[in-house]
Amino acid sequence: MGLISNGTTIFDAGAMSAGFGGSLTLIKKLTADGSTAGLSFVHGSANVVFNSTFKQYMFTFNNLHPSSNENKLVMQTTIDGTNFNVATTTTFMVAYNRTSGGSHALEYDTSKDVGNSTSFYSISEAAGSDNDQSVCGFMHFFNPADTTFVKNFWLRTSTDHHGDFHMINLVSGYVNTTSAITGVQFKYENNNMDAGDICLYGIG
């Protein structure tokens, strides 16, 4: 028997509805162990599927904890499975509130925008390395195997900032290539991921 909420099927026959026109299929879970500078999902490597099998993919970030203070979570993509350097354009917004209260804002952070950049780019504010600080969130990546259009993505991350702020980051962008994207890498800009995991799902 399925679980239905307000006329929408949430669970049925072991599958979970993604709420975006299909069900979620878990493809791969990678766990940080403090020794890796990044977590890479590359099609055909370690049973990762990231091709035309699904038109939409979702990554979830679960308590990604940096090994040093003041670290932004960053990402890049690849078309050859090795070099993560594909030109990308993004836009970055943030809302925050100080843990102790009294300081809050909603703003467009132009300093974290990139325009046709081949470098790794920010998808979170600078997380702290205290035991109660990390980054959580999710990203949707659309049609990576398409060879006609650029590749769009959007994401939301929840960041426990090193300055004792809590922040929500809204990021969207596109990978400026008509070549198929075959992989995505996530890492902290200054040091290793001390703990946490990232899961890749196909939506179909």
C-alpha positions in Angstrom: 0.0 0.0 0.0 1.3 3.4 -0.9 1.5 6.6 1.2 -0.7 9.4 -0.3 -0.7 13.0 0.9 -3.4 15.4 -0.4 -3.8 13.3 -3.5 -0.1 13.0 -4.2 1.7 9.6 -3.9 4.7 9.9 -1.7 5.7 6.2 -1.4 4.5 3.4 -3.5 6.0 -0.1 -4.1 9.3 0.9 -2.6 9.8 4.0 -4.7 9.7 7.6 -3.3 8.1 10.4 -5.3 10.5 13.3 -5.9 7.8 15.9 -6.2 9.3 16.9 -9.6 7.4 14.6 -12.0 8.9 11.3 -11.0 10.4 8.9 -8.4 13.8 9.0 -6.9 16.3 6.2 -7.6 19.4 6.1 -5.4 22.4 5.7 -7.6 25.4 6.3 -5.4 26.3 7.4 -1.9 29.8 8.8 -1.1 31.1 9.4 2.4 33.8 11.8 3.4 36.5 10.4 5.7 38.8 13.4 6.3 41.4 12.2 3.8 39.8 13.2 0.6 39.8 16.7 -0.8 36.6 16.1 -2.7 33.8 13.7 -3.6 33.5 13.0 -7.4 30.6 11.4 -9.2 31.8 10.3 -12.6 29.6 8.3 -15.0 30.9 4.7 -15.3 33.1 4.9 -12.2 32.2 2.9 -9.2 28.7 2.2 -10.5 27.9 5.9 -11.0 25.2 6.6 -13.6 25.2 10.2 -14.9 24.0 10.1 -18.5 20.8 10.0 -20.6 19.3 7.3 -18.3 17.6 10.2 -16.4 16.7 13.7 -17.6 17.1 15.0 -14.1 19.5 14.1 -11.3 19.5 15.2 -7.6 22.4 15.4 -5.2 21.8 15.6 -1.4 24.4 17.0 1.0 24.2 15.6 4.5 26.3 17.4 7.3 29.4 18.1 5.2 31.9 19.1 7.8 35.1 20.9 6.8 38.4 20.0 8.5 39.3 23.6 8.9 37.4 26.8 9.7 36.0 29.3 7.2 35.5 26.9 4.2 33.1 27.3 1.3 31.7 24.3 -0.4 32.6 24.5 -4.2 31.9 22.4 -7.3 32.8 21.9 -10.9 31.9 19.6 -13.8 33.7 17.5 -16.3 33.1 16.4 -19.9 36.0 13.8 -20.0 35.8 12.3 -16.5 39.1 13.7 -15.4 39.4 17.4 -15.8 36.8 19.4 -13.8 37.0 22.8 -15.6 33.9 23.4 -17.7 32.9 27.1 -18.2 30.0 27.9 -15.9 27.9 30.9 -15.0 26.1 31.2 -11.7 24.1 33.6 -9.5 24.2 33.5 -5.7 21.7 34.7 -3.0 21.9 34.4 0.8 19.6 34.9 3.8 21.1 34.8 7.2 20.5 35.3 10.9 23.1 35.5 13.7 22.9 32.6 16.2 22.5 35.0 19.1 20.0 37.1 17.2 20.0 40.8 16.3 21.6 40.6 12.9 19.9 39.3 9.8 19.6 40.0 6.0 18.5 38.8 2.7 20.9 39.8 -0.1 22.3 39.1 -3.6 26.0 38.2 -3.1 27.7 39.3 -6.3 31.1 38.4 -4.9 30.2 34.7 -5.4 28.8 35.0 -8.9 30.9 33.6 -11.7 30.7 34.3 -15.4 31.9 31.7 -17.8 34.5 30.5 -15.2 36.4 27.3 -15.5 37.4 27.4 -11.8 35.6 25.8 -8.9 32.7 28.0 -7.7 30.9 28.5 -4.4 27.7 26.8 -3.6 27.7 27.7 0.1 28.9 30.4 2.4 32.0 29.7 4.5 31.2 26.9 7.0 32.8 26.6 10.4 34.7 23.6 11.7 33.1 23.5 15.1 31.4 20.2 15.9 27.9 21.7 15.4 28.8 23.4 12.0 28.3 21.9 8.6 26.6 22.3 5.2 23.4 20.5 4.2 21.2 20.8 1.1 20.4 19.5 -2.3 21.1 20.2 -6.0 19.1 19.5 -9.2 21.0 19.0 -12.4 19.1 18.8 -15.6 19.7 16.6 -18.7 23.6 16.3 -18.4 23.8 14.1 -21.5 22.1 16.6 -23.8 24.3 17.7 -26.8 22.1 20.5 -28.1 21.7 22.9 -25.1 23.7 24.2 -22.2 23.2 22.3 -18.8 21.1 24.0 -16.1 21.2 23.4 -12.4 19.9 25.0 -9.2 20.6 24.2 -5.5 19.8 25.2 -2.0 22.3 24.8 0.9 21.9 25.4 4.6 25.2 26.6 6.1 26.4 27.0 9.7 28.8 29.9 9.2 32.1 30.1 10.9 31.0 33.5 12.3 28.1 31.9 14.2 25.5 32.8 11.6 23.0 30.4 10.1 22.6 30.9 6.3 20.5 29.6 3.5 22.1 29.9 0.1 20.2 29.9 -3.2 22.4 29.2 -6.3 21.5 28.6 -9.9 23.5 28.5 -13.0 24.3 26.8 -16.3 27.3 24.8 -17.6 28.1 26.6 -20.9 28.7 23.6 -23.2 26.7 21.5 -25.6 29.0 18.5 -24.8 27.6 15.9 -22.5 28.5 16.4 -18.8 29.9 13.2 -17.4 30.6 14.0 -13.8 30.5 16.5 -10.9 33.0 17.1 -8.1 32.3 18.7 -4.7 34.9 19.8 -2.3 35.8 22.4 0.3 37.9 25.2 -1.2 40.7 25.2 1.5 40.8 21.8 3.1 39.3 18.3 3.3 35.8 17.2 4.1 36.1 15.9 7.6 32.7 14.1 7.6 29.3 13.8 5.9 28.0 12.3 2.8 26.6 13.1 -0.7 24.0 11.0 -2.4 23.2 11.0 -6.1 19.6 10.2 -7.2 18.1 9.8 -10.7 14.6 11.3 -11.1 12.4 9.5 -13.6 
